[in-house]
């Protein structure tokens, strides 16, 4: 009985911290690592964008997590698999064919991480009563964001330090991922003892799988029968069309030398820019967006949010043409872009909630997040080739032009004027902010 009532403070922070680390490793750290290992921007953008796929199709296998074993067992298993994936990356980096084999282990990590998301979210609902769920929603969001800071900031800065000490990029990043693998072994051991045993965990496994999948099919069909679904899908896929391309090139731009059109920053400096200033401004923008939408409704702020997520991209045009030497000026420019992204992304998150309203709300929101990942994956795949064709300066001009679809779809979507007003806005881990 005591185990079933385990103090939520003992496992929620660590569980959601563990949820954030592999995502940021797959989506952001991999881009920086491959750039330091002299992989071309075309290959980095193409292959790391494919790693979005597990999050795109995550709703397709989520019923399996309900009918096979318990969510607690899925959490523990996937944490071991994530650790194995990180160890695999570390093992392959010093080899001659490291790119191919490390990508295979990133795939293992990505699928395990997406499955861990499903299990952790379900376990959160089962392990807490309604009051606790409301109280801890901010806690889990905070520790997910701390994972983002750790991954994009401290982890990258550690890799930069290891580069300077070892003299080898491959050895430094191998050490970094061995460290991460050890951390996930510790997560597994810790959660093996502290995760509670909710009585309801695993009860869905008693139901016949055919009934589970029949209900899942009905849920999918009901989503695509929503009024003006094509406009909703266009919004989900195109609102971040420019951002999806920028996110894959921003870090390589900072790392490339000035002779190649970049800013020539070191690994440690990039970790500081995106992991500290970037995440702080992203969070502040998100908090302000949530506050204003809750006070006045999403419709009142929609166009300001569309402007905020798109127009600050112009700071990269400035950086590419001027190539400033001031590290703090670079921080200020990136911070402005990240603040605008955080503020504008509120509109996207709220509209996913709006589009999910009605029966099967939770499942429909999961489907929306799949389309969100698809909208990031496809444009990102080709961004590297576009950049190498245009060069950094013209690429960032193209990014500003690529914001046009975002304005078009924002003007077409159906939206109630009062939606969002006085609602509690919590942008937690489900948003997976992809900007580095």
C-alpha angles and dihedrals in degrees: 000000000000090000091051090054096046114161107267090218088067095061114015097071093047094042095054093040087055089049094056101046100067093044093054090043092054099040105033113010092050090058093052092043095051091047090054088049091057099252112154121254090242093058094040093053095043100047100035089049089057086061088073088071097090089057091046094056097031093111089059095067100028091100088063090062087057098049103035119069120313130309088242090058091048090052093052094043095049092048089057091047091049089052090049090051091052092048089049091054090049092048095051101044098082090052127095095243094042097136096063096042097041089052089055090056091046086056090054089049093048096051091044091049093049090050090047088055091056094047096044094050092049092046090051089059094046098043097051136053120234094269093050092047090057093044097049098043090091092044094055090046091051094051092046088055090047087056088053091052091047094048101040094034121022096029094050091044089052090051089051090051090049089050091056093047099042099036090220127095092202094051092045094052091043089056090048094055093043086056091051091049090054091049091056092050086056090048089053093050093045096047091045087068105030105041109101125236104238110201091226095052108113097013091118088060087071091063118089111265090227090060092049093051093043089056089046090054091051090050092053093048092049090053094055090047092063117125112271091001093162091059090047091051091048089054093049092049102039108031090085097035093124095038091053090060097040094052093062095049104036097081095043088051091055092046099045117094121256090250088062092048096262132112099252098230122162126241093258092051092051089050089054094047097051102025099050116015092028097050092042093054092042090054094046091050091050093049092050092047092051093047095050094044090050091050101045107013129258095270092061091056102030097103093043088053092048089053092046096053093047115030098055087064083082089078087078090057087056092047093047095049099038099033092200119208094209109104091200092052088054089050091051093050094048091043090055091051092047093048090052090047092051092047095046095043088065088074091054094048093046092048091053087055090048093049090049097054119125132035116359090019095161094048092045090052089053089053089051091053088053091056089046090057090046090052088055096042103053101048091040092056093066100034094092093053091048091050094050090048096048102029123233098287097052092038092061090048086054089051090058090050090048090064090076095088089055091059092046097052091043089058093051104048122106111240135166113234094229097047113124096017113137092353121136106249114205115173098194133160095305090078093062095195103221100196110107 
